[in-house]
Amino acid sequence: MNSLMPPNEEAKRTTAPAKPAAAAAAPTVTPAPAPAVSPAVPAANAVPAISVKGLSVFFGRHQVLKNVSLEAKASAVTAIIGPSGCGKSTFLRSLNRMHELVPEARMEGEIRLFGQDIYNRAVEPVIVRRRVGMVFQKSNPFPTMTIAENVTVGLRLNGVRRRDVLAERMERALRMVALWDEVKDRLHAPATSLSGGQQQRLCIARAIVVQPEVILMDEPASALDPIATAKVEELILDLKHSFTIIIVTHNMQQAARISDYTAFFYLGELVEFDRTAKMFTNPSRKQTEDYVTGRFG
């Protein structure tokens, strides 16, 4: 079994439930002192969901990220803010190795998922992406699939075939994103028949149905109207009790409303990382204060 396989995978493959291996990492872990990082991060008593140390990302000769280090706590929302072109999306994609899909991309440094090195040569990217889901800026339901097929496609690709299991997992995911009551009578309609806000929640359901441990969101509400945006924000606050969420946003008010921690990026560097309340009321860096108060951006 792959060293990055979630500890509950083996239990799913056997008829008798098995206890997770002691070495396997998962969101529920034995508390341990968190290592110090720079910039300083508030002390945590549990292994972080994501630990990034000395991350630099290059596309050809162009360096996009420069020696970034931070830790994202489990069951919390971490917001990534900063002006356009500062490396926010590249940072997000490096957390589940999606940047590797770009030719000439390479990285230096270390990224660990609940203590496990996701760039270890023995680890397959598909395993990483199963445990670290992604929701994009523009909703992207598969146009040739129904609503139900969109939600269950990840399960089918992972080998789930039983109809009752697919139906139960689909309903649970749609209920979690508050979409079940809106679509339960038209599950076989094209996913593209939904409104923009509904499509984005459908994409979130598609991401969580495979039970990832971390969900990455790249400006998930930037193309939505205020009502749909409010629903997505409320959904994020609900989901953080079950998942770790890291979200890129240009909206300072949104970051202040929904996140527990905030990281400010500028020109590929991490300027400051702290609790959101402190970042927006008493930042440590003048550059951070100038950005969050709208003096530049």
KOLSERO-983174 format. One line per 3 residues: number of its first residue (from 1); their letters; for each residue x, y, z of C-alpha. Coordinates in Angstrom, 2 decimals. Each point is the difference from the previous one (the first is absolute). Layout:
<nodes>
NUM = a = X,Y,Z; ...
</nodes>
This chain:
<nodes>
1 = mns = 0.00,0.00,0.00; 1.31,3.40,-0.89; 1.61,1.84,2.89
4 = lmp = -2.37,2.93,-0.53; -3.16,-2.13,0.02; -2.51,1.34,2.55
7 = pne = -0.19,-2.27,3.02; -3.67,-0.86,-0.60; 0.59,-1.30,-3.54
10 = eak = 1.02,-3.46,1.11; -3.14,-0.28,2.11; -2.08,0.75,-3.03
13 = rtt = 1.61,-2.85,-1.92; -0.71,-2.70,2.60; -3.16,-1.45,1.39
16 = apa = 1.18,0.38,3.59; 0.91,3.45,1.24; 3.69,0.45,0.70
19 = kpa = 1.60,2.42,2.37; 2.09,2.71,-1.69; 3.73,-0.59,0.05
22 = aaa = 1.76,2.03,2.64; 2.31,1.57,-2.59; -2.78,1.10,-2.32
25 = aap = -0.88,3.66,0.22; -3.55,1.26,0.13; -1.91,3.07,1.15
28 = tvt = -0.53,-1.62,3.40; 3.54,-0.38,1.27; 1.77,-0.22,3.30
31 = pap = 0.86,3.56,1.05; 3.65,0.89,-0.48; 1.95,3.24,0.19
34 = apa = -0.10,1.85,-3.34; 3.40,1.00,-1.39; 0.78,3.68,-0.24
37 = vsp = -0.25,1.63,-3.41; 0.83,3.40,-1.42; -1.85,2.35,-0.07
40 = avp = -1.19,-0.85,3.49; -3.23,-2.00,0.20; -2.19,-0.24,3.10
43 = aan = 0.90,-3.05,2.07; -1.99,-3.15,-0.73; -0.20,-3.17,2.06
46 = avp = -0.84,-2.34,-2.88; 1.81,-1.08,-3.14; -0.93,2.59,-2.67
49 = ais = -2.12,-1.07,-2.95; 2.47,1.58,-2.41; 3.60,0.84,0.86
52 = vkg = 2.01,1.96,-2.58; 3.72,0.64,0.48; 2.26,1.94,-2.34
55 = lsv = -2.31,-0.33,-3.01; 1.25,1.51,-3.24; -1.77,-0.63,-3.30
58 = ffg = 1.43,0.64,-3.46; -1.50,-0.06,-3.47; 3.01,-0.27,-2.24
61 = rhq = 2.37,2.77,1.13; -2.79,2.05,1.58; -0.26,-0.33,3.78
64 = vlk = -3.59,0.45,1.19; 0.33,-0.89,3.71; 3.00,0.80,2.17
67 = nvs = 0.82,-2.00,3.14; -3.55,-0.14,1.42; -0.57,-1.66,3.38
70 = lea = -3.30,-0.29,1.88; -2.25,-2.48,1.75; -3.74,-0.38,-0.55
73 = kas = -1.92,-1.36,2.97; -2.48,-2.83,-0.34; -3.73,0.77,0.13
76 = avt = 0.60,3.67,-0.67; -0.24,2.41,-2.93; 3.24,1.58,-1.19
79 = aii = -0.36,2.91,-2.43; 2.71,0.89,-2.51; -0.09,3.68,-0.96
82 = gps = 2.15,2.30,-2.10; -0.07,1.96,-3.27; -0.24,-1.69,-3.41
85 = gcg = 3.15,-1.77,-1.11; 1.43,-0.50,3.49; -0.05,-3.82,-0.17
88 = kst = -3.20,-0.80,1.92; -1.42,-2.48,-2.52; 3.40,-1.58,-0.61
91 = flr = 0.35,-0.56,3.74; -3.45,-1.58,0.14; 0.70,-2.32,-2.93
94 = sln = 3.32,-1.08,1.47; -1.90,-1.41,3.00; -1.47,-2.81,-2.12
97 = rmh = 2.68,-0.07,-2.71; -2.23,1.49,-2.68; 2.73,2.42,-1.05
100 = elv = 1.85,-3.04,-1.33; -2.48,-0.08,-2.88; 1.72,3.13,-1.37
103 = pea = 3.07,-0.68,-2.17; 3.37,0.98,1.51; -1.46,0.34,3.50
106 = rme = 2.26,-0.96,2.90; 0.05,0.57,3.72; 2.45,0.13,2.87
109 = gei = -0.80,-0.46,3.66; -2.38,-2.26,1.88; -3.76,-0.40,0.28
112 = rlf = -1.49,-2.44,2.50; -3.61,-1.13,0.31; -0.66,-0.98,3.61
115 = gqd = 3.72,-0.70,0.34; 0.42,-1.94,-3.25; 2.23,1.32,-2.80
118 = iyn = -2.23,0.35,-3.07; 3.03,0.43,-2.30; 1.62,-3.25,1.03
121 = rav = 0.92,-1.95,-3.12; -2.07,-2.95,1.15; -3.16,2.13,0.19
124 = epv = -2.22,0.19,-3.07; -1.59,3.40,-0.79; -3.42,-1.63,-0.43
127 = ivr = 0.10,-1.10,3.64; 0.87,3.53,1.08; -2.88,1.47,-2.03
130 = rrv = -2.42,-2.50,1.48; 0.88,1.20,3.50; 0.30,3.69,-0.94
133 = gmv = -3.02,1.06,-2.08; -0.23,3.12,-2.17; -2.80,2.45,-0.81
136 = fqk = 0.75,2.50,-2.73; -0.89,3.65,-0.53; -2.45,-0.77,-2.79
139 = snp = -2.51,-2.76,0.61; 0.85,-2.89,-2.30; -2.67,-2.72,0.07
142 = fpt = 0.52,-2.62,-2.67; -2.43,1.15,-2.73; -0.80,-3.45,-1.38
145 = mti = -0.90,-1.41,3.42; -3.13,0.27,2.11; -0.07,1.57,3.45
148 = aen = 0.24,-3.45,1.60; 2.83,-1.13,-2.30; 1.98,3.16,0.75
151 = vtv = -0.08,-0.70,3.72; 0.84,-3.71,-0.23; 2.63,0.07,-2.76
154 = glr = 2.88,0.02,2.50; -1.44,-2.98,1.85; -0.38,-1.93,-3.25
157 = lng = 3.59,0.77,-0.99; 1.07,-1.35,3.39; -1.79,-3.27,-0.66
160 = vrr = -3.31,0.47,1.84; -2.68,-1.86,-1.97; -2.82,-0.83,2.43
163 = rdv = -3.01,2.16,-0.83; -1.17,0.26,3.58; 3.43,1.24,1.12
166 = lae = 0.17,2.50,-2.85; -3.49,1.28,0.77; 0.66,0.30,3.72
169 = rme = 3.33,1.81,-0.44; -1.49,2.30,-2.64; -2.90,1.02,2.21
172 = ral = 2.27,0.58,2.96; 2.31,2.25,-2.05; -2.89,1.97,-1.47
175 = rmv = -1.49,0.49,3.46; 3.35,1.23,1.31; 0.05,2.74,-2.66
178 = alw = -3.70,0.82,0.60; -0.94,-1.02,-3.53; -1.98,-3.20,0.54
181 = dev = -3.41,1.62,0.45; 0.56,2.11,-3.11; 0.95,-2.86,-2.35
184 = kdr = -1.39,-3.25,1.47; -2.85,-0.06,-2.54; 2.25,0.57,-3.03
187 = lha = 3.15,-1.97,0.69; 0.03,-1.24,-3.60; -0.15,3.49,-1.51
190 = pat = 3.18,1.44,-1.55; 2.26,1.64,2.58; 0.20,3.04,-2.27
193 = sls = -3.72,0.63,0.61; 0.86,1.25,3.51; 0.65,3.65,0.83
196 = ggq = 3.55,1.25,0.45; -0.18,-0.19,3.78; -1.54,-3.46,-0.11
199 = qqr = 2.69,-1.19,-2.41; 2.73,1.17,2.36; -1.59,-1.81,2.93
202 = lci = -0.32,-3.07,-2.24; 3.74,0.18,-0.67; 0.64,0.20,3.73
205 = ara = -2.20,-3.07,0.48; 2.01,-1.78,-2.70; 3.18,0.86,1.91
208 = ivv = -1.18,-1.15,3.43; -1.81,-3.19,-1.05; 3.34,-1.86,-0.19
211 = qpe = 0.64,1.07,3.61; 3.22,2.00,-0.34; 1.76,1.34,3.05
214 = vil = 0.77,3.43,-1.44; -1.99,2.13,-2.45; 1.75,2.68,-2.05
217 = mde = -2.17,2.82,-1.36; 1.27,2.47,-2.60; -2.31,3.04,0.25
220 = pas = -3.13,-2.20,0.00; -2.44,2.92,0.28; 1.65,2.64,-2.20
223 = ald = -2.40,-0.60,-2.91; -3.16,-0.23,2.11; -2.66,2.52,0.95
226 = pia = -0.23,1.17,3.65; -2.73,-2.48,0.94; 1.87,-2.98,-1.46
229 = tak = 3.23,1.27,1.57; -1.64,0.11,3.43; -1.15,-3.61,-0.43
232 = vee = 3.52,-1.14,-0.94; 1.49,1.85,2.98; -2.55,-1.57,2.35
235 = lil = 0.82,-3.38,-1.51; 3.74,0.51,0.61; -0.66,0.78,3.66
238 = dlk = -2.00,-3.22,0.30; 2.51,-2.16,-1.88; 2.98,1.04,2.12
241 = hsf = -1.31,-2.23,2.80; 0.56,-3.01,-2.27; 2.84,1.15,-2.25
244 = tii = 3.04,2.25,-0.01; -0.58,2.84,-2.47; 2.57,2.24,-1.69
247 = ivt = -1.53,2.73,-2.13; 1.47,2.62,-2.33; -2.01,3.22,-0.06
250 = hnm = 0.40,3.58,-1.21; -2.89,1.07,2.23; 1.36,1.36,3.29
253 = qqa = -3.46,0.03,1.59; -0.50,-3.62,-0.98; 3.32,-1.02,1.53
256 = ari = -0.92,1.82,3.21; -3.44,-1.66,0.12; 0.87,-3.63,-0.60
259 = sdy = 3.63,-0.70,0.85; 1.74,-0.91,3.23; 3.49,0.75,-1.34
262 = taf = 1.23,2.22,-2.81; 3.20,-0.03,-2.05; 1.00,3.13,-1.93
265 = fyl = 2.09,-0.60,-3.13; 1.83,2.66,-2.00; 2.28,-0.52,-3.02
268 = gel = 0.31,-3.70,0.72; 0.92,0.41,3.65; -1.97,-0.63,3.18
271 = vef = -0.04,3.38,1.73; -2.07,-0.92,3.05; -2.01,-2.92,1.36
274 = drt = -2.10,0.18,3.15; -3.48,-0.31,1.44; -2.45,1.88,-2.17
277 = akm = -1.26,2.19,2.84; 3.53,1.23,0.67; 0.91,0.39,-3.66
280 = ftn = -2.94,2.32,-0.61; 0.19,2.00,3.22; 3.66,0.04,1.04
283 = psr = 2.29,-1.39,-2.73; 3.70,-0.32,0.77; 1.18,1.38,-3.33
286 = kqt = -0.69,3.46,-1.45; -0.33,-1.56,-3.44; -2.79,-2.24,1.27
289 = edy = -1.81,2.94,1.55; 0.23,1.95,-3.25; -1.47,-2.90,-1.97
292 = vtg = -2.89,-0.95,2.30; -1.01,3.67,0.35; -0.04,0.49,-3.77
295 = rfg = 3.01,2.32,-0.35; 1.28,-2.23,-2.79; -1.07,-3.15,-1.76
</nodes>
